[in-house]
Amino acid sequence: MLRRCVDVADLKIQVKHALDEARILVVGTSVLLGFHYRAPLEAGFDRLPTILQLMKLGALGLLLVTTMLLLTPPAVHQIVEGGADTRRLHGVTTLACALALLPFAMTLAIDFFFAGELVLGPAGAIGLALGALGLALGAWYGVGLWARRRWRRRGGIATSLRSTEVARTTLTDRIEHVLTEARVVLPGAQALLGFQFAGILGETFERLPASSRLLHLGSLGFIALAMMMLMTPAAWHRMVEDGEDTERFHRIASVLVLSAMATLALGLAVELVVVVRKVTGDLRLGVAAALVALVMFYGVWFGLTAWARARLSRPRASSAQRAA
């Protein structure tokens, strides 16, 4: 499949806006994700009924799926598209954000049920959870679908994913986008790092098995390393390049963003062992959950994107050979 290169200023703007919108969703998700990792280390968590503890664990799983979806566009942009602004990237970003809102809405419903159960009792908790879920789905899906049909918007995600349209992307555009993508990933690392440090001061942390405390420390190290890598491009750009846009800087920034995503996934998976073990008392179940999470992150961010890149490069190579 040959790319159709066009001078489309609107496409560049659409890609930029899509990445900015993904960043907004990441910021909203990150605080809840950090809280759900932190909650099992609170003293009051052990006094909760088992069903509520398991529900919080399920909500954490939903938030991990949300995080995986929201951080997929940067991986697609750098690995599949090579930093170019394409209609396909816009479609992937739109689809990822749309899908991510569903598990996030379910998480909100679980959290409102959790809060309502402690304050209002079971009946009030169910009503509160259903109200939160209905309001979220209505605001994020219902209104948008109604408005799209009302104004008869054509095209959509499916059309974008099949498109070969590529905007002429300058070096400055690519650098601007990779820095935006660093800002997309950074809030997750920042929020988690703060909650992880606070967790060490919790009353229940001292009562964790020594291996869980070491795993928590390891997770803290991975997340801190991810944050350092995400902040490195800004320092490099100022100190090495004197603020100039160079191909070298774009390559370095791209590698750092992807490496930070890989490291952040390790931090999330390692801490998941601690949380699942704390809730269930089963270390093997915690390790299994962490492996599933790691396969999900790496499989989508790096495996699926590498496959897509190879699949898209074969037709271009065949066309080049025929032209020669």
ZIPEBEL-V602879 format. One record per residue. RES is the residue in one letter. PHI is phi in radians with two decimals (999 if undefined). NEAR is the number of other C-alpha atoms within 12 Angstrom. D_FIRST is the distance of its C-alpha to the first C-alpha in Angstrom with 2 decimals. Layout:
res->RES phi->PHI near->NEAR d_first->D_FIRST
res->RES phi->PHI near->NEAR d_first->D_FIRST
//
This chain:
res->M phi->999 near->18 d_first->0.00
res->L phi->-1.48 near->18 d_first->3.79
res->R phi->-1.38 near->24 d_first->6.57
res->R phi->-1.80 near->19 d_first->9.39
res->C phi->-1.50 near->18 d_first->12.50
res->V phi->-2.33 near->19 d_first->15.62
res->D phi->-1.62 near->16 d_first->19.19
res->V phi->-2.06 near->19 d_first->19.73
res->A phi->-1.15 near->19 d_first->22.88
res->D phi->-1.08 near->19 d_first->22.88
res->L phi->-1.13 near->28 d_first->19.67
res->K phi->-1.02 near->31 d_first->21.34
res->I phi->-1.15 near->21 d_first->24.45
res->Q phi->-1.11 near->25 d_first->22.82
res->V phi->-1.11 near->40 d_first->21.27
res->K phi->-1.06 near->37 d_first->24.70
res->H phi->-1.13 near->22 d_first->26.54
res->A phi->-1.09 near->35 d_first->24.47
res->L phi->-1.16 near->41 d_first->25.28
res->D phi->-1.12 near->31 d_first->28.87
res->E phi->-1.19 near->27 d_first->29.13
res->A phi->-1.09 near->41 d_first->27.95
res->R phi->-1.11 near->33 d_first->30.68
res->I phi->-1.03 near->26 d_first->33.24
res->L phi->-1.18 near->36 d_first->32.50
res->V phi->-1.11 near->42 d_first->32.72
res->V phi->-1.05 near->28 d_first->36.09
res->G phi->-1.15 near->27 d_first->37.34
res->T phi->-1.35 near->41 d_first->36.26
res->S phi->-1.07 near->36 d_first->37.54
res->V phi->-1.13 near->26 d_first->41.20
res->L phi->-1.13 near->34 d_first->41.23
res->L phi->-1.09 near->43 d_first->39.47
res->G phi->-1.06 near->39 d_first->42.10
res->F phi->-1.12 near->30 d_first->44.86
res->H phi->-1.22 near->40 d_first->43.79
res->Y phi->-1.26 near->45 d_first->43.82
res->R phi->-1.40 near->38 d_first->47.19
res->A phi->-0.95 near->36 d_first->48.88
res->P phi->-1.10 near->39 d_first->49.84
res->L phi->-1.58 near->38 d_first->51.73
res->E phi->-1.39 near->29 d_first->53.91
res->A phi->-1.09 near->19 d_first->57.45
res->G phi->-1.28 near->17 d_first->57.25
res->F phi->-1.14 near->28 d_first->54.21
res->D phi->-1.15 near->22 d_first->56.40
res->R phi->-1.50 near->15 d_first->58.65
res->L phi->-1.30 near->21 d_first->55.92
res->P phi->-1.03 near->16 d_first->55.79
res->T phi->-1.01 near->18 d_first->53.42
res->I phi->-1.09 near->19 d_first->51.28
res->L phi->-1.22 near->29 d_first->50.70
res->Q phi->-1.10 near->29 d_first->49.83
res->L phi->-1.19 near->27 d_first->47.25
res->M phi->-1.14 near->29 d_first->45.83
res->K phi->-1.12 near->37 d_first->45.42
res->L phi->-1.15 near->37 d_first->43.66
res->G phi->-1.11 near->31 d_first->41.29
res->A phi->-1.10 near->34 d_first->40.67
res->L phi->-1.08 near->42 d_first->39.79
res->G phi->-1.06 near->33 d_first->37.18
res->L phi->-1.11 near->32 d_first->35.66
res->L phi->-1.19 near->40 d_first->35.64
res->L phi->-1.16 near->40 d_first->33.84
res->V phi->-1.11 near->36 d_first->31.06
res->T phi->-1.03 near->38 d_first->31.06
res->T phi->-1.09 near->48 d_first->30.90
res->M phi->-1.02 near->43 d_first->28.01
res->L phi->-1.16 near->39 d_first->25.95
res->L phi->-1.21 near->48 d_first->27.02
res->L phi->-1.66 near->51 d_first->26.22
res->T phi->-1.21 near->46 d_first->22.71
res->P phi->-0.95 near->52 d_first->21.07
res->P phi->-1.03 near->53 d_first->22.40
res->A phi->-1.15 near->47 d_first->20.98
res->V phi->-1.10 near->40 d_first->17.46
res->H phi->-1.08 near->41 d_first->17.84
res->Q phi->-1.45 near->38 d_first->19.13
res->I phi->-1.50 near->32 d_first->17.41
res->V phi->-1.46 near->30 d_first->13.82
res->E phi->-1.66 near->33 d_first->13.58
res->G phi->1.10 near->29 d_first->16.18
res->G phi->1.52 near->39 d_first->18.37
res->A phi->-1.36 near->38 d_first->16.14
res->D phi->-1.54 near->50 d_first->16.70
res->T phi->-2.20 near->43 d_first->13.72
res->R phi->-1.11 near->40 d_first->14.04
res->R phi->-1.12 near->35 d_first->12.64
res->L phi->-1.07 near->44 d_first->15.51
res->H phi->-1.05 near->44 d_first->17.89
res->G phi->-1.16 near->32 d_first->17.09
res->V phi->-1.08 near->39 d_first->17.61
res->T phi->-1.12 near->39 d_first->20.80
res->T phi->-1.09 near->34 d_first->22.07
res->L phi->-1.13 near->26 d_first->21.58
res->A phi->-1.06 near->36 d_first->23.21
res->C phi->-1.16 near->36 d_first->26.12
res->A phi->-1.13 near->29 d_first->26.62
res->L phi->-1.18 near->28 d_first->26.78
res->A phi->-1.14 near->35 d_first->29.01
res->L phi->-1.18 near->35 d_first->31.62
res->L phi->-1.18 near->29 d_first->32.52
res->P phi->-1.10 near->31 d_first->33.86
res->F phi->-1.18 near->39 d_first->35.40
res->A phi->-1.10 near->35 d_first->37.23
res->M phi->-1.14 near->33 d_first->38.45
res->T phi->-1.10 near->36 d_first->39.71
res->L phi->-1.04 near->37 d_first->41.66
res->A phi->-1.08 near->33 d_first->43.20
res->I phi->-1.11 near->38 d_first->44.31
res->D phi->-1.15 near->37 d_first->45.76
res->F phi->-1.22 near->31 d_first->47.65
res->F phi->-1.11 near->32 d_first->48.97
res->F phi->-1.01 near->35 d_first->50.07
res->A phi->-1.18 near->25 d_first->51.87
res->G phi->-1.15 near->25 d_first->53.30
res->E phi->-1.07 near->25 d_first->54.67
res->L phi->-1.34 near->22 d_first->56.65
res->V phi->-1.87 near->15 d_first->57.99
res->L phi->-1.88 near->17 d_first->58.10
res->G phi->1.64 near->16 d_first->58.13
res->P phi->-1.04 near->18 d_first->55.85
res->A phi->-1.11 near->16 d_first->55.98
res->G phi->-1.12 near->19 d_first->55.30
res->A phi->-1.13 near->24 d_first->52.50
res->I phi->-1.12 near->24 d_first->50.69
res->G phi->-1.08 near->23 d_first->51.09
res->L phi->-1.14 near->27 d_first->49.91
res->A phi->-1.15 near->28 d_first->46.81
res->L phi->-1.14 near->25 d_first->45.87
res->G phi->-1.11 near->22 d_first->46.52
res->A phi->-1.12 near->27 d_first->44.30
res->L phi->-1.13 near->28 d_first->41.47
res->G phi->-1.11 near->21 d_first->41.81
res->L phi->-1.14 near->20 d_first->42.00
res->A phi->-1.13 near->24 d_first->38.95
res->L phi->-1.14 near->27 d_first->36.78
res->G phi->-1.15 near->20 d_first->38.14
res->A phi->-1.25 near->18 d_first->37.50
res->W phi->-1.57 near->24 d_first->34.02
res->Y phi->-2.11 near->22 d_first->32.64
res->G phi->-1.04 near->17 d_first->35.18
res->V phi->-1.10 near->16 d_first->35.77
res->G phi->-1.13 near->18 d_first->32.13
res->L phi->-1.14 near->18 d_first->31.14
res->W phi->-1.10 near->15 d_first->34.20
res->A phi->-1.14 near->15 d_first->33.51
res->R phi->-1.11 near->15 d_first->29.89
res->R phi->-1.19 near->14 d_first->31.20
res->R phi->-1.10 near->12 d_first->34.18
res->W phi->-1.73 near->10 d_first->32.22
res->R phi->0.94 near->12 d_first->29.50
res->R phi->-1.22 near->13 d_first->26.57
res->R phi->-1.75 near->12 d_first->23.27
res->G phi->1.39 near->15 d_first->19.79
res->G phi->1.89 near->22 d_first->20.30
res->I phi->-1.11 near->23 d_first->18.69
res->A phi->-1.04 near->17 d_first->16.61
res->T phi->-1.12 near->19 d_first->15.09
res->S phi->-1.12 near->25 d_first->14.48
res->L phi->-1.16 near->22 d_first->12.79
res->R phi->-1.56 near->22 d_first->10.12
res->S phi->-1.29 near->24 d_first->9.88
res->T phi->-1.88 near->25 d_first->7.59
res->E phi->-1.24 near->30 d_first->11.01
res->V phi->-2.27 near->30 d_first->12.51
res->A phi->-1.37 near->31 d_first->16.20
res->R phi->-1.21 near->24 d_first->17.78
res->T phi->-1.78 near->28 d_first->19.29
res->T phi->-1.37 near->21 d_first->22.47
res->L phi->-1.04 near->22 d_first->24.17
res->T phi->-1.08 near->22 d_first->26.71
res->D phi->-1.08 near->26 d_first->24.18
res->R phi->-1.13 near->35 d_first->22.71
res->I phi->-1.19 near->36 d_first->26.29
res->E phi->-1.05 near->33 d_first->27.40
res->H phi->-1.24 near->37 d_first->24.75
res->V phi->-1.18 near->43 d_first->25.46
res->L phi->-1.22 near->40 d_first->29.13
res->T phi->-1.09 near->36 d_first->28.52
res->E phi->-1.18 near->46 d_first->26.81
res->A phi->-1.08 near->43 d_first->29.89
res->R phi->-1.27 near->36 d_first->31.96
res->V phi->-1.19 near->40 d_first->29.95
res->V phi->-1.39 near->50 d_first->30.85
res->L phi->-1.01 near->38 d_first->34.33
res->P phi->-1.01 near->37 d_first->36.25
res->G phi->-1.09 near->44 d_first->35.74
res->A phi->-1.16 near->45 d_first->37.22
res->Q phi->-1.10 near->30 d_first->40.01
res->A phi->-1.10 near->31 d_first->41.18
res->L phi->-1.14 near->39 d_first->41.12
res->L phi->-1.07 near->38 d_first->42.96
res->G phi->-1.10 near->25 d_first->45.73
res->F phi->-1.16 near->33 d_first->46.17
res->Q phi->-1.16 near->40 d_first->46.14
res->F phi->-1.12 near->25 d_first->48.89
res->A phi->-1.13 near->24 d_first->50.87
res->G phi->-1.07 near->33 d_first->50.60
res->I phi->-1.11 near->26 d_first->52.66
res->L phi->-1.51 near->18 d_first->55.53
res->G phi->-1.17 near->22 d_first->55.48
res->E phi->-1.12 near->19 d_first->58.53
res->T phi->-1.43 near->23 d_first->56.71
res->F phi->-1.08 near->30 d_first->54.82
res->E phi->-1.14 near->19 d_first->57.98
res->R phi->-1.56 near->18 d_first->58.31
res->L phi->-1.22 near->26 d_first->54.88
res->P phi->-1.01 near->19 d_first->54.90
res->A phi->-0.99 near->13 d_first->54.67
res->S phi->-1.14 near->20 d_first->51.32
res->S phi->-1.18 near->31 d_first->49.88
res->R phi->-1.14 near->29 d_first->51.24
res->L phi->-1.17 near->20 d_first->49.62
res->L phi->-1.12 near->32 d_first->46.27
res->H phi->-1.07 near->40 d_first->46.64
res->L phi->-1.13 near->25 d_first->47.37
res->G phi->-1.12 near->28 d_first->44.34
res->S phi->-1.06 near->37 d_first->42.11
res->L phi->-1.02 near->37 d_first->43.76
res->G phi->-1.13 near->26 d_first->42.95
res->F phi->-1.08 near->31 d_first->39.24
res->I phi->-1.17 near->41 d_first->38.95
res->A phi->-1.10 near->32 d_first->40.99
res->L phi->-1.10 near->29 d_first->38.83
res->A phi->-1.06 near->35 d_first->35.68
res->M phi->-1.14 near->36 d_first->37.42
res->M phi->-1.06 near->27 d_first->38.50
res->M phi->-1.14 near->32 d_first->34.99
res->L phi->-1.22 near->39 d_first->33.76
res->M phi->-1.57 near->28 d_first->36.66
res->T phi->-1.14 near->28 d_first->36.27
res->P phi->-0.96 near->35 d_first->33.60
res->A phi->-1.09 near->30 d_first->36.08
res->A phi->-1.15 near->19 d_first->38.85
res->W phi->-1.08 near->25 d_first->36.78
res->H phi->-1.04 near->25 d_first->35.59
res->R phi->-1.37 near->15 d_first->39.23
res->M phi->-1.47 near->13 d_first->41.03
res->V phi->-1.72 near->17 d_first->38.76
res->E phi->-1.64 near->18 d_first->36.62
res->D phi->0.95 near->13 d_first->39.33
res->G phi->1.41 near->16 d_first->36.83
res->E phi->-1.40 near->19 d_first->34.54
res->D phi->-1.56 near->27 d_first->30.75
res->T phi->-2.27 near->22 d_first->29.56
res->E phi->-1.07 near->19 d_first->26.49
res->R phi->-1.04 near->19 d_first->28.88
res->F phi->-1.13 near->31 d_first->29.80
res->H phi->-1.09 near->33 d_first->26.26
res->R phi->-1.09 near->25 d_first->25.58
res->I phi->-1.12 near->28 d_first->28.93
res->A phi->-1.10 near->37 d_first->28.55
res->S phi->-1.10 near->36 d_first->25.16
res->V phi->-1.09 near->28 d_first->26.68
res->L phi->-1.15 near->35 d_first->29.78
res->V phi->-1.12 near->45 d_first->28.11
res->L phi->-1.15 near->39 d_first->26.17
res->S phi->-1.14 near->31 d_first->29.39
res->A phi->-1.13 near->38 d_first->31.42
res->M phi->-1.11 near->46 d_first->29.30
res->A phi->-1.11 near->37 d_first->29.83
res->T phi->-1.24 near->32 d_first->33.53
res->L phi->-1.07 near->46 d_first->33.95
res->A phi->-1.06 near->42 d_first->32.63
res->L phi->-1.08 near->35 d_first->35.29
res->G phi->-1.08 near->38 d_first->37.94
res->L phi->-1.12 near->49 d_first->37.09
res->A phi->-1.19 near->38 d_first->37.14
res->V phi->-1.10 near->39 d_first->40.40
res->E phi->-1.19 near->48 d_first->42.17
res->L phi->-1.11 near->43 d_first->41.08
res->V phi->-1.02 near->38 d_first->43.21
res->V phi->-1.08 near->45 d_first->46.18
res->V phi->-1.19 near->47 d_first->45.73
res->V phi->-1.11 near->35 d_first->45.20
res->R phi->-1.12 near->31 d_first->48.11
res->K phi->-1.13 near->36 d_first->50.27
res->V phi->-1.38 near->34 d_first->49.66
res->T phi->-1.74 near->23 d_first->49.79
res->G phi->1.34 near->19 d_first->51.88
res->D phi->-2.08 near->18 d_first->49.52
res->L phi->-1.16 near->23 d_first->47.94
res->R phi->-1.11 near->17 d_first->45.81
res->L phi->-1.13 near->20 d_first->44.32
res->G phi->-1.11 near->27 d_first->43.55
res->V phi->-1.12 near->25 d_first->41.80
res->A phi->-1.09 near->20 d_first->39.78
res->A phi->-1.10 near->30 d_first->38.73
res->A phi->-1.13 near->31 d_first->37.75
res->L phi->-1.14 near->23 d_first->35.62
res->V phi->-1.08 near->24 d_first->33.82
res->A phi->-1.09 near->33 d_first->33.20
res->L phi->-1.15 near->32 d_first->32.01
res->V phi->-1.10 near->22 d_first->29.57
res->M phi->-1.08 near->28 d_first->28.26
res->F phi->-1.09 near->35 d_first->27.85
res->Y phi->-1.19 near->29 d_first->26.42
res->G phi->-1.09 near->22 d_first->24.27
res->V phi->-1.41 near->31 d_first->22.47
res->W phi->-1.20 near->37 d_first->22.64
res->F phi->-2.06 near->31 d_first->21.80
res->G phi->-1.21 near->22 d_first->20.91
res->L phi->-1.14 near->22 d_first->18.32
res->T phi->-1.21 near->29 d_first->16.75
res->A phi->-1.13 near->23 d_first->16.78
res->W phi->-1.10 near->18 d_first->15.12
res->A phi->-1.11 near->23 d_first->12.31
res->R phi->-1.11 near->23 d_first->11.98
res->A phi->-1.14 near->17 d_first->12.05
res->R phi->-1.15 near->16 d_first->9.53
res->L phi->-1.34 near->24 d_first->6.88
res->S phi->-1.37 near->21 d_first->8.37
res->R phi->-1.11 near->16 d_first->8.36
res->P phi->-1.09 near->17 d_first->5.16
res->R phi->-1.16 near->19 d_first->6.17
res->A phi->-1.15 near->17 d_first->9.59
res->S phi->-1.13 near->15 d_first->9.35
res->S phi->-1.14 near->15 d_first->8.32
res->A phi->-1.14 near->13 d_first->11.14
res->Q phi->-1.17 near->10 d_first->13.44
res->R phi->-1.15 near->9 d_first->13.18
res->A phi->-1.16 near->8 d_first->13.93
res->A phi->-1.23 near->7 d_first->16.80
//
